[in-house]
């Protein structure tokens, strides 16, 4: 059922992986991840035009014909003078949310197997950057949690990628999202493998929720982490530098491991759902656009924006 599976892991803050071969660090892999993020973001299109609608704001949205019964002071006389029709100048409703994205870049995220084309770090960063672009195109503001302020610039992918690259040492240090200040009603998007103590994650999520934030948790996993497709004598190495574990026959551990992994995933799910966060899981052997679409629909669906994936 299982063929030989190769794995790879290294410290993304370093120039060399564990096996000593030349490898790009977090900063130098950014151009490729940015290009991929642009591709994913471009593959998603709004079924409606985001959150744009008439209301109180400063930004011009559209002209519309003057309706009988409206107050005459709403007429835009400059535009109406061009013809026989009276027009009203509408402004765009401005109630954008601030979205704070955290993409885990710690050592465990650099793990990948031959069962998937991407390691978890590449997939997580790509998804986070692509989602930032989708959010901004939908009228929202996006930020890298703890690194940047919320922005609505069209080059948001490049800006957030630059912030990650410039702060690579800090970004690769922690397995928990930073407790950065944010505005009330902010939304937090956490992308990680969450192979950490669920109680520590629950406490951090509670801090976000107590500050008025809501959001989503996306658990990124390599398929080998769910199926344990190894057999025979196997040595398991800790990506964080802890002690190694020697298994006489890895196949004999498969059933117990599957139960343990499922229990951990359920604990992460409960931690998210207890504070009203959306929980999603994404495996790196699945298309990245699949997770981006699910996240976008989950986050913006309540605001009246729908998405479709271009085939």
N, C-alpha and C positions, 0 to 999 in steps of 0.2 A: 504493500500500500504506500509506503514511504520510500523515496529514493534518498541518496546521500544529500544532505543539506549542508551548505557552507554558510558560515556566519562571519560577520565582521563588526568590529567595535573599536572605537578610539575616543580619546578626549578631544572634543571639538575645539577646545581652547588652545591646543597644541598643533605644531606643524606636522607631527608624525603620529600615525596610529600605533596601536599596541604591537603590531607585527613588524614595525620598523620601516615599512614601505613609505614612499613619498605620498602625501595626501594633502588636500586643501583644508585649511582651517575654516572656521565659521565665516570670517570676513572674505576670504578669497573664493568661497563657493557662492557668494551672494549674486554675482551677475547671472549665473545659470538659474538660480532660484527666482530672481526677479523676472527673467524672461518667461519662465514657466508660469509664474503668478499672473503675468499679463495675459498669457494664453487662456488660463482657466477663467479669469475675470471676463475676457472677451467672449467666452463660450456661453455665458449666462446673460440673459436679457430679461428686462421687466415685462411682465404681461400687461402691466399698467405703468405709467411714468412715475414710479416711486411714490413719494409722499406729497408731491406738489399739488396744491390746491389753493384757491383764493382765501385770503384772510389777512390778519394783521401782520405787517412786515415791512421791510425797507426795499426789497428787491422786486423790480418790475417783472410781472409774469406774462400778462396778455391783455389785449383789448377785447372787449365784448360789446355787442350792441346795447344801447341804453334801453331799459325796460320801462314801460308805462307804470307810473306810480312811484318810481324812485325819486329821491331828492335830486334837484337840478345841480347841486354843488358837486355831485359825483361825476358830472360830464367832463370829459377831457376835450376842451374846446379846440386846442391845437390840432388834435387828430381828427375831430369832427369837421373841421373847416375844409378838409380835403375832399369832401363829398357831401351828399345829401343825408347821410346816416349819422345819428348821434352815437358816440362811443363812450364807454366807461373804462378807465385805466385801472386794472386790477393788480394788486401786489401779491406776491407768493406768501402763503402761510408759513411762518417760520417757527417751528417748534422741534428743531432737530435734536436728536439724542446724541450724547457723547458715548462712543464705544471705545473701551479700553481693551486692547488685545494683548494677551501674554502668550508668547510662543516659547515653550520650554526648550532651552538649548543646552541642558546639562548632559553629562556624559552618557547616561542611560539612553538618551534619545538618539545617540549616534549608532545605536545597534541596528543591524539589518541582516537579513538572511537571503539566500539565493531564491527563496520563494516569492520575493517581491523585488521590484525594480528600484525602489527608493528605501533608504533608511528612514527611521522615524523623524529625525531632525529635519531632513530635507523636505519630507512631506508636510510636517507641521508648520515650518516656516512658510512654505509655498502656500498652504491653505490660509494661513493668517494674513499674508500680504494680499492674496486674491480677494479675500473677504473684505478687507479694508477698502479696496477699490470698489467693490460692489456696493458697500455701505455708502461711500461718498457719492457714487453715482445716483444713489437713492435719496440724496438730500441730507445724509447724516454726517457726523464728524467722527474721525477715527484717530486713535493714538496708540502708541506702544506703551503699555502699562509700565510706569516708573521711568520711562525714557523720554517721552515727548508729550507735548500738549495736544489736545484734540485739534485736528485740522480738517478742512474740507477741500484741499487742493487736489487738482486732477492728477498730479504726480505723487499721490500718497504712497503708492507702492515703493517708489524710489526713495522717498523720504524716510519711511519706516525701516527699509532695508539698510539705509545709511546709518540710521541710529543704532540698529543691531550690530552692524559691522564695527562702528566706532566704539561700542561698549561691549565688545565680545567677551572680555574677561569677566565683566559683571554679569552678562547675560548667561554665561555658562556655569556660574557658580551655584545657583540655588535651584532646588527642585520644587520649591513652593513659590507661588506668585508674590511679588513684593506688596507690602501694605502701603501703596502710594495713595496720596490724597486725590479725591475726585469729587465732582459736584453731585448733589442729590439727584436721584433718578438716573444716574449713569448706568450704563450697561457694561458688563465685564464678560469677555470671551477668553476662556482658558483652554489652551491646546497643549496637551502633554500625554505621556503614557501613564501618568499618575501611579507609578510603581513606588509609592510612598505609603507612610502610615495613614490610613483613611481618617483617623481621628485628627491628625494634624491638618489634613485638607479640610475636614469639616469645620474646624475652628477658624481657619482662614476664610472660608466661605461665609461663615457666620459674621465675621467682621465686615465683609463686603455688604451683606444683607442688612446688618444693623445700621450701616451708613446710608441705606436707601437704594443700594444698587441691586440690579437683577442681571440675568445674563445666561450664559451657556457654558457647559463643560464638554469638551470634545476629547475623548480618550482614543489616542492613536496607538495601535498595536501592530507588531509584526505577526504574520500568520504562525510562525514557529513558536511564538510566545503563547499561543492558544492551544496548539496541537501537540507540542513537544515531539517533533518528528525525528527523534534520535534513537539509535539502538546501539547495543554493544557498550564497551567501556567508553565512558564519556566524562570529560572534566568540564565543569561549568565554571566560568570566570565571572567575577563580580565587576561590572562596568565601572563601579565607583571605587575600585581598588581594594575591596574587602577580600576575605579569604576565599580560596577556590573550593569547589565541592566536587569530589570524585564519586561518580555513580558506577557501580559495578556493571549494571545493565540498565541503561536509560529507559529502555522500553518498559521495564517493570514499574517505573514511576508514573507512567502516562496517565492512568486512571485517577490516582490520588492527586496528581498535579492539576488535572483538568478541574477537579472539584475545588481545589484551593484557588485556582485562577478565577473560576466563576464566582466564588465567594468574595474575592477581593473586588472584582468588577461590580458586584452587587452593592458592596459597601461604598464604593465611589459613587454609584448611582444614587443611593439613598442620601449620601451627604449632599449631593447637588439638589435633589428633589425636596429635601427638607427645608431648604431656604428659597425654593421657588425657581431654581436654575434649571434650564433644559439640560438633559443628559443625552449625548450621542456617542456612539463608538464608530471608529473608522479603521479598517485594516488596510495596510499598505499594499496589499495585492489587489485592491479595488481601485477604480478610477478616482483620481483626486477630485474631479468635478462633481462626483456623486456626493462627497462630504460637503463641498462648498455649497451645493444646491440645498442640501438638507439643513445646513446651518442658516443660510439666508432665509429660507422659508420659515424656519422656526423662530428666527429673531424678528423678522419684519412682517410676518403674516398677520400679526395682531394690529399692525398699523395700516392695513389695507393694501399692501404691496404684494403682488404675486410674481412668481418667477417661472420661467420655462427654460429648459435646456435645449440649446440648438443641436440638432442631430447632424 
